[in-house]
């Protein structure tokens, strides 16, 4: 796929994500005074307290985070995020969805569902709709604190303020919305920036190593196996390849290995944390 076609299809998906996120806000959260986490939650809180247009507040609040994005993330992602947030603010301003339900539990669940799907779809295509993710990436790069912990602290402060200024009930329902949003984001992007360890044993180890390095673009470590037992008998001095793959590249990796040797033995390992080495990252320079 050429760059222009890829950019076009990414733009369409980001646009659809913006529509989903705006439905979550205008049809569920905003008419009922509920908040989400992150910068969107701050914008809703400020607009409720001072009775100002949320679209204007969202744009103003997002500016510092977009500046951080320009310095921290790839320039392409920063530009796409700026455009996405701007379109979202405009869409919210002119959108006239009426409240679908007054049931508070349904509001929290479906508001979080639509908002999470929209944010997740945008992230999957290289744009960020909420500045708290940008802040998390920035703090992680500077101080090594995990992105999840940064976002959790950010929202803990936000919901505490909400409980004091509005009500404890609204704060509790907003926490529920945030948790659902976060879960749907994870489901939408399918483990984005998540890594998997692979242990690979094959009689065609040299070809697989070249494919992993040249086609997938990852680093590898090879071990020398003293002896192995299996359906093909005893094997002496086999080569064992160990690598770490971004989950988004898993299908390509398995396809590459199958083309070289369909009898390859592969063990997939969970990876809790990765530092250093040659890694494919999609939300960094």
Backbone as numpy.savetxt, mean C-alpha at the origin, in Angstrom:
# Nx Ny Nz CAx CAy CAz Cx Cy Cz
4.08 -3.68 -22.52 3.24 -2.48 -22.52 4.11 -1.23 -22.52
3.86 -0.27 -23.46 4.65 0.95 -23.53 4.34 1.84 -22.33
5.26 2.81 -22.09 5.09 3.69 -20.94 3.81 4.50 -21.03
3.45 4.96 -22.25 2.24 5.76 -22.40 0.98 4.95 -22.10
0.95 3.70 -22.58 -0.20 2.84 -22.30 -0.28 2.50 -20.83
0.88 2.22 -20.22 0.90 1.90 -18.80 0.40 3.09 -17.98
0.87 4.29 -18.33 0.44 5.49 -17.61 -1.06 5.71 -17.77
-1.59 5.41 -18.97 -3.02 5.57 -19.24 -3.85 4.62 -18.37
-3.47 3.34 -18.35 -4.22 2.37 -17.56 -4.08 2.64 -16.06
-2.90 3.08 -15.63 -2.74 3.45 -14.22 -3.64 4.62 -13.88
-3.73 5.60 -14.79 -4.58 6.76 -14.56 -6.04 6.39 -14.43
-6.50 5.45 -15.27 -7.89 5.00 -15.19 -8.17 4.34 -13.85
-7.25 3.49 -13.39 -7.45 2.79 -12.12 -7.38 3.74 -10.93
-6.47 4.71 -11.00 -6.40 5.72 -9.94 -7.69 6.53 -9.91
-8.22 6.87 -11.11 -9.48 7.60 -11.19 -10.62 6.82 -10.56
-10.66 5.51 -10.83 -11.70 4.67 -10.23 -11.53 4.63 -8.71
-10.27 4.59 -8.25 -10.01 4.61 -6.82 -10.48 5.90 -6.18
-10.31 7.01 -6.89 -10.78 8.31 -6.39 -12.30 8.31 -6.25
-13.00 7.74 -7.23 -14.45 7.65 -7.17 -14.90 6.83 -5.96
-14.24 5.68 -5.74 -14.59 4.83 -4.60 -14.35 5.56 -3.28
-13.19 6.22 -3.17 -12.87 6.94 -1.94 -13.86 8.07 -1.68
-14.26 8.78 -2.74 -15.20 9.88 -2.58 -16.59 9.38 -2.19
-16.98 8.21 -2.70 -18.26 7.62 -2.27 -18.22 7.30 -0.78
-17.11 6.72 -0.34 -16.97 6.41 1.08 -17.09 7.65 1.95
-16.54 8.76 1.46 -16.58 10.00 2.23 -17.95 10.67 2.16
-18.46 10.92 0.93 -19.67 11.72 0.77 -20.95 10.94 1.06
-20.97 9.63 0.80 -22.20 8.86 1.00 -22.28 8.24 2.38
-21.16 8.19 3.10 -21.19 7.52 4.41 -20.60 8.40 5.53
-19.33 8.74 5.44 -18.65 9.36 6.58 -19.06 10.80 6.82
-18.94 11.65 5.81 -19.19 13.08 6.00 -20.61 13.41 6.46
-21.67 12.86 5.84 -23.03 13.21 6.29 -23.34 12.80 7.72
-22.56 11.85 8.24 -22.84 11.33 9.57 -21.79 11.72 10.61
-20.86 12.60 10.20 -19.88 13.12 11.14 -18.81 12.14 11.57
-18.58 11.08 10.79 -17.56 10.10 11.13 -16.22 10.50 10.51
-15.14 10.05 11.13 -13.79 10.32 10.63 -13.15 9.04 10.14
-12.15 9.21 9.31 -11.22 8.13 8.99 -9.89 8.52 9.61
-8.90 7.67 9.47 -7.58 8.01 9.98 -6.82 8.88 8.98
-5.60 9.23 9.34 -4.71 9.93 8.43 -5.08 11.39 8.17
-4.55 11.90 7.07 -4.78 13.30 6.68 -6.25 13.54 6.37
-6.90 12.55 5.77 -8.34 12.67 5.49 -9.12 12.90 6.78
-8.76 12.17 7.83 -9.42 12.34 9.13 -9.20 13.72 9.71
-7.98 14.25 9.56 -7.70 15.61 10.05 -8.55 16.63 9.30
-8.65 16.45 7.97 -9.44 17.37 7.15 -10.91 17.35 7.56
-11.45 16.15 7.82 -12.85 16.04 8.25 -13.04 16.72 9.60
-12.12 16.48 10.54 -12.22 17.06 11.88 -12.20 18.58 11.83
-11.26 19.15 11.06 -11.15 20.61 10.95 -12.40 21.19 10.29
-12.90 20.53 9.25 -14.08 21.04 8.54 -15.31 21.02 9.44
-15.40 20.04 10.34 -16.53 19.96 11.25 -16.45 21.02 12.35
-15.27 21.22 12.88 -15.11 22.17 14.00 -15.28 23.61 13.54
-14.67 23.95 12.40 -14.67 25.34 11.93 -15.68 25.59 10.80
-16.42 24.54 10.41 -17.44 24.66 9.37 -16.89 25.27 8.09
-15.81 24.71 7.61 -15.20 25.13 6.35 -15.28 23.98 5.35
-15.10 24.31 4.08 -15.19 23.33 3.00 -14.08 22.29 3.13
-14.47 21.02 3.19 -13.48 19.96 3.39 -12.53 19.84 2.21
-12.97 20.16 1.01 -12.10 20.06 -0.17 -10.91 21.01 -0.04
-11.18 22.24 0.42 -10.12 23.23 0.61 -9.17 22.78 1.71
-9.74 22.31 2.81 -8.92 21.85 3.94 -8.03 20.67 3.53
-8.61 19.73 2.78 -7.85 18.56 2.35 -6.65 18.95 1.51
-6.82 19.90 0.60 -5.71 20.35 -0.24 -4.63 21.05 0.59
-5.06 21.92 1.50 -4.08 22.67 2.31 -3.31 21.74 3.24
-4.02 20.83 3.91 -3.38 19.89 4.84 -2.41 18.96 4.10
-2.72 18.63 2.85 -1.90 17.67 2.10 -0.59 18.27 1.59
-0.50 19.62 1.52 0.69 20.25 0.93 1.99 19.84 1.63
2.09 19.90 2.98 3.36 19.49 3.61 3.73 18.04 3.32
2.74 17.17 3.26 3.00 15.76 2.99 3.44 15.54 1.54
2.90 16.34 0.62 3.32 16.24 -0.77 4.75 16.74 -0.96
5.13 17.73 -0.17 6.53 18.20 -0.20 7.45 17.10 0.30
7.05 16.42 1.38 7.82 15.27 1.87 7.90 14.19 0.81
6.78 13.95 0.12 6.75 12.94 -0.94 7.74 13.27 -2.04
7.83 14.55 -2.40 8.76 14.99 -3.46 10.20 14.71 -3.08
10.50 14.81 -1.78 11.88 14.60 -1.32 12.16 13.14 -0.98
11.12 12.38 -0.66 11.31 11.01 -0.17 11.04 9.95 -1.22
9.96 10.10 -1.97 9.54 9.09 -2.93 10.07 9.41 -4.32
9.84 8.49 -5.25 10.17 8.75 -6.64 9.32 9.93 -7.13
9.90 10.80 -7.98 9.21 12.00 -8.45 7.91 11.64 -9.17
7.89 10.54 -9.91 6.68 10.10 -10.62 5.54 9.85 -9.64
5.86 9.21 -8.50 4.83 8.92 -7.49 4.35 10.21 -6.84
5.27 11.14 -6.57 4.90 12.41 -5.95 3.96 13.20 -6.85
4.25 13.25 -8.14 3.41 13.99 -9.10 2.03 13.34 -9.19
2.00 12.02 -9.33 0.73 11.31 -9.43 -0.09 11.47 -8.15
0.58 11.51 -7.00 -0.13 11.70 -5.73 -0.74 13.10 -5.65
0.01 14.09 -6.10 -0.50 15.47 -6.11 -1.75 15.57 -6.99
-1.68 15.00 -8.18 -2.83 15.03 -9.09 -4.02 14.27 -8.50
-3.74 13.10 -7.90 -4.81 12.28 -7.34 -5.52 12.98 -6.19
-4.76 13.59 -5.28 -5.36 14.29 -4.14 -6.15 15.50 -4.61
-5.62 16.21 -5.61 -6.33 17.38 -6.16 -7.66 16.97 -6.79
-7.64 15.91 -7.60 -8.87 15.42 -8.23 -9.86 14.95 -7.17
-9.36 14.27 -6.13 -10.24 13.81 -5.05 -10.93 14.99 -4.38
-10.17 16.06 -4.09 -10.74 17.25 -3.44 -11.81 17.89 -4.33
-11.53 18.00 -5.63 -12.50 18.58 -6.56 -13.75 17.71 -6.66
-13.52 16.40 -6.73 -14.63 15.45 -6.85 -15.54 15.52 -5.63
-14.93 15.60 -4.44 -15.72 15.70 -3.20 -16.55 16.99 -3.20
-15.95 18.07 -3.71 -16.63 19.38 -3.70 -17.89 19.37 -4.57
-17.81 18.75 -5.74 -18.93 18.80 -6.68 -19.84 17.57 -6.60
-19.44 16.57 -5.84 -20.23 15.35 -5.74 -21.46 15.58 -4.86
-22.59 15.01 -5.27 -23.84 15.23 -4.53 -24.48 13.93 -4.05
-23.66 12.98 -3.59 -24.22 11.75 -3.05 -24.98 12.06 -1.77
-26.14 11.50 -1.65 -26.90 11.65 -0.40 -26.56 10.48 0.53
-26.77 10.69 1.81 -26.46 9.65 2.79 -27.30 8.40 2.51
-26.64 7.25 2.47 -27.32 6.00 2.13 -28.02 5.39 3.34
-27.42 5.53 4.51 -27.98 4.92 5.71 -27.65 5.77 6.93
-28.44 5.61 7.97 -28.17 6.28 9.24 -27.70 5.30 10.31
-27.61 4.04 9.94 -27.12 3.02 10.86 -25.62 3.22 11.07
-25.21 3.50 12.30 -23.83 3.87 12.57 -22.84 2.75 12.26
-23.25 1.51 12.52 -22.36 0.39 12.24 -22.16 0.22 10.73
-23.23 0.35 9.96 -23.12 0.25 8.50 -22.29 1.40 7.93
-22.43 2.57 8.52 -21.65 3.73 8.08 -20.16 3.45 8.26
-19.79 2.97 9.45 -18.39 2.69 9.74 -17.84 1.61 8.82
-18.62 0.54 8.61 -18.15 -0.60 7.81 -18.01 -0.22 6.34
-19.10 0.29 5.75 -19.08 0.55 4.31 -18.29 1.82 3.95
-18.27 2.79 4.87 -17.41 3.95 4.63 -15.95 3.53 4.57
-15.54 2.68 5.52 -14.18 2.17 5.52 -13.89 1.29 4.32
-14.90 0.50 3.90 -14.72 -0.40 2.76 -14.47 0.38 1.47
-15.31 1.36 1.17 -15.15 2.15 -0.05 -13.86 2.98 -0.01
-13.60 3.60 1.14 -12.40 4.43 1.26 -11.13 3.59 1.15
-11.12 2.44 1.81 -9.95 1.56 1.75 -9.70 1.03 0.36
-10.78 0.65 -0.35 -10.62 0.16 -1.72 -10.07 1.25 -2.63
-10.54 2.48 -2.44 -10.06 3.59 -3.26 -8.60 3.90 -3.01
-8.22 4.00 -1.73 -6.83 4.30 -1.37 -5.92 3.16 -1.83
-6.35 1.92 -1.62 -5.54 0.77 -2.02 -5.33 0.71 -3.51
-6.37 1.00 -4.29 -6.25 0.98 -5.75 -5.30 2.07 -6.23
-5.33 3.22 -5.57 -4.41 4.31 -5.93 -2.96 3.92 -5.62
-2.72 3.36 -4.43 -1.37 2.95 -4.06 -0.85 1.88 -5.00
-1.71 0.95 -5.38 -1.31 -0.14 -6.27 -0.83 0.39 -7.61
-1.32 1.57 -8.00 -0.95 2.16 -9.29 -0.02 3.36 -9.14
0.65 3.45 -7.98 1.72 4.42 -7.82 1.31 5.80 -7.38
0.18 5.95 -6.69 -0.24 7.25 -6.16 -0.71 7.07 -4.72
-0.61 8.14 -3.94 -1.03 8.10 -2.54 -2.14 9.12 -2.33
-3.27 8.68 -1.77 -4.41 9.57 -1.52 -4.41 10.14 -0.11
-3.59 9.59 0.77 -3.56 10.05 2.16 -2.11 10.26 2.59
-1.85 11.43 3.15 -0.47 11.79 3.48 0.15 11.01 4.62
-0.67 10.30 5.42 -0.09 9.56 6.55 0.84 8.45 6.05
0.53 7.84 4.88 1.44 6.84 4.32 2.77 7.47 3.94
2.71 8.68 3.38 3.93 9.40 3.01 4.76 9.70 4.25
4.10 10.16 5.31 4.80 10.44 6.57 5.44 9.17 7.12
4.71 8.04 7.04 5.26 6.77 7.51 6.51 6.37 6.77
6.50 6.51 5.44 7.67 6.17 4.63 8.84 7.10 4.97
8.56 8.40 5.15 9.61 9.38 5.47 10.28 9.07 6.80
9.47 8.84 7.84 10.02 8.53 9.17 10.78 7.21 9.14
10.27 6.24 8.38 10.95 4.95 8.26 12.33 5.11 7.64
12.43 5.94 6.60 13.72 6.18 5.95 14.70 6.91 6.87
14.17 7.87 7.64 15.04 8.70 8.50 15.44 8.00 9.79
14.49 7.34 10.45 14.72 6.85 11.80 14.58 5.33 11.94
14.17 4.64 10.89 14.06 3.19 10.93 12.83 2.67 11.65
11.90 3.57 12.02 10.66 3.14 12.68 9.71 2.61 11.61
9.05 1.50 11.88 8.21 0.88 10.87 7.07 1.81 10.46
6.65 1.70 9.18 5.58 2.54 8.64 4.29 2.32 9.43
4.00 1.06 9.78 2.79 0.75 10.52 2.73 1.44 11.87
3.85 1.49 12.57 3.89 2.13 13.89 3.69 3.63 13.78
4.27 4.24 12.75 4.11 5.68 12.55 2.65 6.02 12.30
2.01 5.28 11.41 0.60 5.53 11.08 -0.28 5.27 12.30
0.04 4.24 13.07 -0.74 3.92 14.27 -0.65 5.06 15.28
0.56 5.60 15.53 0.73 6.70 16.47 0.01 7.95 15.97
0.15 8.22 14.68 -0.50 9.37 14.05 -2.01 9.33 14.31
-2.60 8.17 14.08 -4.05 8.05 14.23 -4.50 7.95 15.68
-3.63 7.42 16.55 -3.96 7.39 17.98 -4.12 8.82 18.50
-3.25 9.72 18.08 -3.34 11.13 18.47 -4.61 11.76 17.90
-4.88 11.47 16.61 -6.06 12.03 15.94 -7.35 11.61 16.63
-7.48 10.32 16.94 -8.72 9.84 17.54 -8.86 10.29 19.00
-7.75 10.50 19.67 -7.81 11.04 21.04 -8.35 12.47 21.01
-7.88 13.26 20.06 -8.38 14.64 19.91 -9.86 14.62 19.56
-10.26 13.70 18.69 -11.67 13.57 18.30 -12.55 13.27 19.51
-12.07 12.38 20.37 -12.84 12.02 21.56 -13.05 13.23 22.48
-12.05 14.10 22.54 -12.15 15.28 23.42 -13.02 16.36 22.80
-12.81 16.64 21.49 -13.48 17.77 20.84 -14.88 17.44 20.35
-15.14 16.21 19.96 -16.46 15.85 19.43 -17.18 14.93 20.41
-16.84 13.65 20.40 -17.43 12.73 21.38 -16.67 11.42 21.36
-16.76 10.70 22.47 -16.09 9.41 22.56 -16.72 8.41 21.59
-18.05 8.50 21.42 -18.74 7.57 20.52 -18.27 7.74 19.07
-18.19 8.98 18.61 -17.71 9.25 17.25 -16.28 8.75 17.09
-15.47 8.96 18.12 -14.08 8.50 18.08 -14.01 6.98 17.94
-14.86 6.29 18.69 -14.84 4.81 18.66 -15.30 4.29 17.30
-16.35 4.87 16.75 -16.80 4.46 15.42 -15.76 4.81 14.36
-15.08 5.91 14.54 -14.04 6.32 13.60 -12.85 5.36 13.63
-12.53 4.85 14.82 -11.48 3.84 14.94 -11.87 2.59 14.18
-13.14 2.19 14.30 -13.64 1.03 13.56 -13.52 1.27 12.05
-13.87 2.47 11.59 -13.74 2.82 10.18 -12.29 2.71 9.73
-11.39 3.24 10.55 -9.97 3.21 10.23 -9.45 1.78 10.11
-9.84 0.92 11.05 -9.39 -0.47 11.02 -9.88 -1.19 9.76
-11.12 -0.94 9.39 -11.67 -1.56 8.17 -10.96 -1.00 6.94
-10.73 0.31 6.93 -10.01 0.93 5.81 -8.64 0.31 5.64
-7.90 0.17 6.75 -6.55 -0.39 6.69 -6.56 -1.82 6.16
-7.54 -2.60 6.61 -7.63 -3.99 6.16 -7.95 -4.08 4.68
-8.87 -3.25 4.22 -9.25 -3.26 2.81 -8.09 -2.78 1.93
-7.32 -1.83 2.43 -6.13 -1.39 1.68 -5.19 -2.57 1.47
-4.95 -3.33 2.54 -4.06 -4.50 2.44 -4.61 -5.51 1.43
-5.91 -5.75 1.49 -6.51 -6.71 0.57 -6.45 -6.21 -0.87
-6.61 -4.91 -1.06 -6.63 -4.34 -2.41 -5.26 -4.41 -3.06
-4.24 -4.06 -2.32 -2.90 -4.03 -2.93 -2.19 -5.37 -2.82
-2.81 -6.35 -2.15 -2.31 -7.73 -2.11 -0.84 -7.83 -1.67
-0.59 -7.30 -0.49 0.76 -7.43 0.06 1.77 -6.54 -0.62
1.36 -5.34 -1.02 2.29 -4.40 -1.68 3.46 -4.09 -0.76
4.63 -4.11 -1.32 5.88 -3.93 -0.59 6.07 -5.01 0.47
5.51 -6.18 0.23 5.68 -7.32 1.13 6.66 -8.29 0.47
7.53 -8.89 1.27 8.58 -9.73 0.71 8.43 -11.19 1.10
8.89 -12.05 0.21 8.84 -13.49 0.41 10.22 -14.06 0.14
10.68 -14.93 1.02 11.96 -15.61 0.81 11.75 -16.89 0.01
12.65 -17.18 -0.91 12.57 -18.40 -1.71 13.86 -19.20 -1.58
13.73 -20.48 -1.29 14.87 -21.40 -1.34 14.65 -22.31 -2.54
15.57 -22.29 -3.49 15.38 -22.95 -4.79 16.48 -23.98 -5.01
16.06 -25.20 -5.34 17.01 -26.28 -5.64 16.68 -26.80 -7.04
17.66 -26.74 -7.94 17.44 -27.16 -9.32 18.75 -27.63 -9.95
18.62 -28.53 -10.91 19.79 -28.97 -11.67 20.23 -27.90 -12.68
19.38 -26.90 -12.87 19.70 -25.80 -13.80 19.89 -24.50 -13.01
20.63 -24.59 -11.93 20.78 -23.45 -11.02 21.41 -22.24 -11.71
22.39 -22.47 -12.59 23.06 -21.35 -13.25 22.09 -20.51 -14.07
21.22 -21.17 -14.83 20.24 -20.45 -15.66 19.24 -19.69 -14.80
18.80 -20.32 -13.71 17.84 -19.66 -12.82 18.48 -18.44 -12.17
19.75 -18.56 -11.77 20.45 -17.43 -11.16 20.51 -16.25 -12.13
20.85 -16.51 -13.38 20.93 -15.45 -14.38 19.57 -14.80 -14.59
18.51 -15.63 -14.64 17.17 -15.10 -14.82 16.72 -14.22 -13.66
17.01 -14.64 -12.43 16.63 -13.85 -11.26 17.35 -12.50 -11.24
18.63 -12.52 -11.62 19.42 -11.28 -11.58 19.03 -10.35 -12.74
18.97 -10.89 -13.95 18.78 -10.06 -15.14 17.31 -9.73 -15.42
16.40 -10.70 -15.24 15.00 -10.48 -15.59 14.16 -9.95 -14.43
14.34 -10.52 -13.25 13.57 -10.09 -12.08 14.24 -8.92 -11.38
15.58 -8.86 -11.44 16.31 -7.74 -10.85 16.49 -7.84 -9.35
16.72 -9.05 -8.85 16.93 -9.23 -7.41 18.31 -9.82 -7.16
18.76 -9.71 -5.93 20.02 -10.32 -5.54 19.80 -11.76 -5.09
20.85 -12.55 -5.14 20.75 -13.95 -4.72 21.95 -14.33 -3.87
21.76 -15.39 -3.10 22.85 -16.02 -2.36 22.79 -17.51 -2.68
23.92 -18.11 -2.98 23.92 -19.55 -3.28 24.67 -20.30 -2.18
24.13 -21.49 -1.86 24.75 -22.37 -0.89 25.16 -23.67 -1.59
26.10 -24.33 -1.04 26.52 -25.63 -1.56 25.91 -26.73 -0.68
25.00 -27.51 -1.28 24.39 -28.61 -0.55 25.28 -29.84 -0.61
25.57 -30.44 0.52 26.49 -31.59 0.56 25.85 -32.82 -0.09
24.61 -33.09 0.25 23.94 -34.27 -0.29 22.43 -34.10 -0.15
21.69 -34.67 -1.09 20.24 -34.56 -1.03 19.58 -35.88 -1.39
18.42 -36.14 -0.79 17.68 -37.37 -1.05 16.30 -36.99 -1.58
15.83 -37.67 -2.63 14.51 -37.37 -3.20 14.06 -38.45 -4.14
12.99 -38.12 -4.91 12.43 -39.11 -5.84 13.39 -39.45 -6.97
14.34 -38.56 -7.23 15.30 -38.83 -8.29 16.59 -39.44 -7.76
16.53 -39.92 -6.53 17.70 -40.57 -5.96 18.55 -39.64 -5.12
19.79 -40.05 -4.91 20.73 -39.27 -4.10 21.48 -38.30 -5.00
21.55 -37.03 -4.59 22.26 -36.01 -5.34 23.39 -35.45 -4.49
24.56 -35.44 -5.05 25.73 -34.90 -4.35 26.00 -33.47 -4.79
26.39 -32.63 -3.84 26.86 -31.28 -4.09 25.89 -30.47 -4.97
24.66 -30.38 -4.56 23.67 -29.58 -5.28 23.82 -28.10 -4.93
23.35 -27.22 -5.83 23.37 -25.78 -5.61 22.03 -25.35 -5.04
22.05 -24.54 -4.00 20.83 -24.03 -3.39 20.83 -22.51 -3.53
19.78 -22.00 -4.14 19.65 -20.54 -4.34 18.71 -19.98 -3.28
19.13 -18.90 -2.66 18.27 -18.21 -1.68 18.12 -16.77 -2.14
16.87 -16.31 -2.23 16.61 -14.94 -2.65 15.38 -14.40 -1.93
15.21 -13.08 -1.98 14.04 -12.42 -1.40 13.35 -11.65 -2.51
12.05 -11.92 -2.71 11.29 -11.36 -3.82 10.15 -10.50 -3.29
9.95 -9.34 -3.90 8.74 -8.57 -3.61 7.54 -9.37 -4.08
6.50 -9.43 -3.24 5.36 -10.29 -3.56 4.73 -9.94 -4.90
4.86 -8.70 -5.32 4.28 -8.28 -6.58 4.99 -8.94 -7.77
6.21 -9.46 -7.54 6.98 -10.12 -8.60 6.89 -11.64 -8.54
6.06 -12.18 -7.65 6.04 -13.63 -7.46 5.61 -14.38 -8.71
4.58 -13.91 -9.37 4.08 -14.62 -10.56 5.16 -14.67 -11.64
5.83 -13.55 -11.88 6.89 -13.52 -12.89 8.03 -14.46 -12.52
8.36 -14.51 -11.23 9.46 -15.36 -10.77 9.15 -16.83 -10.99
7.95 -17.25 -10.58 7.57 -18.66 -10.77 7.49 -19.01 -12.25
7.03 -18.08 -13.07 6.94 -18.32 -14.50 8.32 -18.51 -15.10
9.26 -17.67 -14.66 10.65 -17.78 -15.15 11.26 -19.12 -14.78
11.07 -19.54 -13.52 11.64 -20.81 -13.05 11.02 -21.99 -13.79
9.71 -21.94 -14.03 9.02 -23.04 -14.74 9.53 -23.19 -16.16
9.87 -22.07 -16.81 10.39 -22.14 -18.18 11.75 -22.83 -18.22
12.52 -22.67 -17.15 13.87 -23.25 -17.12 13.84 -24.69 -16.66
13.11 -24.97 -15.56 13.09 -26.32 -15.00 11.80 -26.52 -14.23
10.86 -27.28 -14.81 9.58 -27.53 -14.17 9.69 -28.41 -12.92
10.82 -29.10 -12.77 11.02 -29.99 -11.62 11.74 -29.28 -10.46
11.89 -27.97 -10.58 12.57 -27.21 -9.53 11.85 -27.36 -8.19
12.65 -27.56 -7.13 12.11 -27.65 -5.77 12.19 -26.26 -5.14
11.04 -25.73 -4.68 11.00 -24.37 -4.14 10.32 -24.38 -2.78
10.96 -23.72 -1.82 10.34 -23.50 -0.51 10.09 -22.00 -0.36
8.84 -21.64 -0.07 8.48 -20.24 0.10 8.45 -19.92 1.59
9.16 -18.86 1.98 9.31 -18.51 3.40 8.73 -17.13 3.69
8.10 -16.99 4.84 7.63 -15.68 5.27 8.82 -14.84 5.69
8.79 -13.55 5.30 9.87 -12.63 5.65 9.27 -11.50 6.48
9.71 -11.37 7.73 9.17 -10.34 8.62 9.81 -8.98 8.41
11.09 -8.97 8.07 11.79 -7.70 7.91 12.98 -7.89 6.97
13.25 -6.89 6.14 14.36 -6.96 5.20 15.13 -5.66 5.26
16.45 -5.75 5.31 17.28 -4.55 5.32 18.54 -4.81 4.50
18.87 -3.85 3.63 20.06 -3.99 2.80 19.83 -4.93 1.63
20.90 -5.22 0.89 20.79 -6.13 -0.24 20.15 -5.46 -1.45
19.89 -6.25 -2.48 19.26 -5.76 -3.69 17.80 -6.15 -3.65
16.93 -5.16 -3.44 15.50 -5.42 -3.30 14.72 -4.54 -4.27
13.64 -5.09 -4.80 12.72 -4.30 -5.62 11.78 -3.56 -4.69
11.85 -2.21 -4.71 10.94 -1.41 -3.91 10.15 -0.51 -4.83
8.85 -0.36 -4.55 7.97 0.38 -5.43 7.49 1.69 -4.83
7.80 1.94 -3.58 7.42 3.22 -2.96 8.66 3.98 -2.47
9.75 3.83 -3.20 10.96 4.55 -2.84 11.73 4.89 -4.10
12.78 5.68 -3.95 13.56 6.08 -5.12 14.27 4.89 -5.70
